[in-house]
Amino acid sequence: MRVWIDQDLCTGDGLCLDHCPDVFVQLEDGIAYVAEMAVALNDPGGSGSLAFVPERHRQATIDAALDCPGECIFIEIETPKALRASAA
């Protein structure tokens, strides 16, 4: 699973940090960003803003996306290769 934030929609409430501070960070601009291996990915709109979510943080990341007032958290779920091959 991967996650990214559309900073143009972020309201800066910080609810995502309450849910999962290992995946989300808030920088000096008051806007939330995703983090990977404790490094903020702050390339708004770029591929450098897409973070892999460790298995242990998946549910908290989903909960953060559902509770986000700005609806700015986007989750991409990868289909396992075996399922993709059988669907083809």
C-alpha positions as CSV (number, residue, x, y, z in Angstrom):
1,M,0.0,0.0,0.0
2,R,1.2,3.5,-0.8
3,V,-0.1,6.9,0.3
4,W,0.2,10.5,-0.7
5,I,-1.4,13.8,0.3
6,D,-2.7,16.5,-2.0
7,Q,-1.3,19.6,-0.1
8,D,-3.7,21.9,-1.9
9,L,-6.6,20.2,-0.1
10,C,-4.9,19.9,3.3
11,T,-6.6,21.9,6.1
12,G,-3.7,21.5,8.5
13,D,-5.8,20.0,11.2
14,G,-3.2,17.3,12.0
15,L,-5.7,14.5,12.5
16,C,-3.6,12.3,10.4
17,L,-0.7,12.7,12.8
18,D,-3.0,11.7,15.6
19,H,-3.8,8.5,13.8
20,C,-0.3,7.6,12.5
21,P,2.7,9.8,13.3
22,D,5.0,7.3,11.7
23,V,3.4,7.9,8.3
24,F,2.3,11.5,8.5
25,V,4.2,14.6,9.4
26,Q,3.4,18.3,9.6
27,L,6.1,20.7,8.3
28,E,6.7,24.4,9.1
29,D,4.1,25.4,6.6
30,G,1.4,23.8,8.7
31,I,0.5,21.3,6.0
32,A,0.7,17.5,6.3
33,Y,3.0,15.4,4.3
34,V,3.7,11.7,4.2
35,A,6.9,10.3,5.6
36,E,8.9,7.2,4.7
37,M,11.6,5.9,7.0
38,A,11.3,9.0,9.1
39,V,11.9,11.3,6.1
40,A,9.2,13.7,5.0
41,L,8.4,13.4,1.3
42,N,7.7,17.0,0.4
43,D,7.5,17.1,-3.4
44,P,3.9,18.2,-3.7
45,G,2.3,16.7,-6.8
46,G,5.4,14.7,-7.7
47,S,6.2,11.1,-7.6
48,G,8.5,11.8,-4.7
49,S,5.5,12.3,-2.5
50,L,4.3,8.7,-2.6
51,A,5.2,6.7,0.5
52,F,5.1,3.0,1.1
53,V,3.1,2.1,4.2
54,P,4.5,-0.7,6.4
55,E,2.0,-3.4,7.2
56,R,1.7,-2.5,10.8
57,H,0.5,1.1,9.9
58,R,-2.0,0.2,7.2
59,Q,-5.1,0.4,9.3
60,A,-4.1,3.6,11.0
61,T,-3.3,5.1,7.6
62,I,-6.8,4.1,6.3
63,D,-8.4,5.5,9.4
64,A,-6.5,8.8,8.9
65,A,-7.8,9.0,5.3
66,L,-11.3,8.4,6.4
67,D,-11.2,11.0,9.1
68,C,-9.4,13.7,7.2
69,P,-11.6,16.8,7.0
70,G,-9.9,18.0,3.8
71,E,-10.2,14.6,2.1
72,C,-6.6,15.0,0.9
73,I,-5.1,11.6,1.8
74,F,-5.0,9.2,-1.1
75,I,-4.2,5.5,-0.8
76,E,-3.1,3.2,-3.6
77,I,-3.4,-0.5,-3.0
78,E,-1.2,-2.7,-5.2
79,T,-2.7,-5.9,-6.5
80,P,-0.4,-8.9,-5.8
81,K,1.3,-10.2,-8.9
82,A,-0.4,-13.6,-8.7
83,L,-3.9,-11.9,-8.8
84,R,-2.9,-9.7,-11.7
85,A,-1.6,-12.7,-13.7
86,S,-4.8,-14.7,-13.1
87,A,-7.0,-11.8,-14.1
88,A,-5.3,-11.4,-17.5
